[in-house]
Amino acid sequence: MKLNRNYITPLISLVFLVVGLTGVLMFFHLFDGYTEIVHEFLGLFFVVCAVFHIILNWKALKIHFTRGVFIPAGLAVAVISVLFIIQ
C-alpha cells in the first residue's frame, strides 16, 4: 500500500488533538482511568503516524535541517524537559 498524504495528514492531526486533549485531562486528573488508556494507545498510534508523516515529507524536512531550524527548537525542548525533570 502506497502512503498517501490525503489520509496520513488528517489522521495525524486528529490523533494529535485526541492525545493532546487526553494529556490535558490527565494533567488535571479528570476521568483518570479512561484517559490513561486512550492516551497510551493513541500515543503509540501517533508515533506510527508521525513516522509515516516524516517519510512522506522527507524532502521538505531535509531543507529545514540544512537551514538549522531544528537546532534551536531541539535545544528549547531539551532545556524545558530537563527543567521539569530536576524540579
C-alpha positions, 0 to 999 in steps of 0.5 A: 500500500502506497502512503498517501498524504490525503489520509496520513495528514488528517489522521495525524492531526486528529490523533494529535488533538485526541492525545493532546486533549487526553494529556490535558485531562490527565494533567488535571486528573479528570476521568483518570482511568479512561484517559490513561488508556486512550492516551497510551494507545493513541500515543503509540498510534501517533508515533506510527503516524508521525513516522509515516508523516516524516517519510512522506515529507522527507524532502521538505524536512531535509531543507529545514535541517540544512537551514538549522531550524531544528537546532534551536527548537531541539535545544528549547525542548531539551532545556524545558524537559530537563527543567521539569525533570530536576524540579 
